[in-house]
Amino acid sequence: AQSVTQLGSHVSVSEGALVLLRCNYSSSVPPYLFWYVQYPNQGLQLLLKYTSAATLVKGINGFEAEFKKSETSFHLTKPSAHMSDAAEYFCAVSEGTGGFKTIFGAGTRLFVKA
Amino acid sequence: SAVISQKPSRDICQRGTSLTIQCQVDSQVTMMFWYRQQPGQSLTLIATANQGSEATYESGFVIDKFPISRPNLTFSTLTVSNLSPEDSSIYLCSVEEGTEGYTFGSGTRLTVV
């Protein structure tokens, strides 16, 4: 069975500092991995995805994530935080497309200090 | 990617009543998904709605409480019945776009009083 763990329910960084949100997964098959962002009072928006191509994935808003099979990790990073990055971030894992269930992590709320 | 219109965006309902949430997609999709996001928590899949067949419910969710309709390939409704304060959550519909991941509606914030 697949699962996903996000380390840290809250992360606080200063504006301009590195953002690192951690995600570890388990899956019995090569996984599809996703990061979603949820701004207040909004639905979820796809940030980036890994679907067995390049292990370093670049997404929107300057975010990227690296798939590390040996560490079963898919951490999300951004070199320089912006105030507008303050939101909830969800890591998700799926065993495929076409109706495979997607499991979402518990979420990490990112705070950005001025 | 698909665009999903979900409504209402929020509602306050009396306990014992029902709320029906609508999702309209701007393209034809085979499967639509309904999620619940309880306060401060992640998303939990309620059911998968296929056009022309009964919805498939996840463990802990039943049709009598969460009836779903899927009359065509662009539309679905979720009804939350016999409301109690424990049903206060955000409800989201979504569609899967192959390897592009999920596209979500903007959510319906339900408060039961």
Interface residues (C-beta under 8 A of the other chain):
Chain A: Y32 F34 Y36 N41 Q42 G43 L44 Q45 L46 K49 T51 F90 A92 T97 G98 G99 K101 T102 F104 G105 A106 G107
Chain B: I4 Q6 M31 Q41 S42 L43 L45 T48 L92 S94 E96 G98 T99 E100 G101 Y102 T103 F104 G105 S106 G107 R109
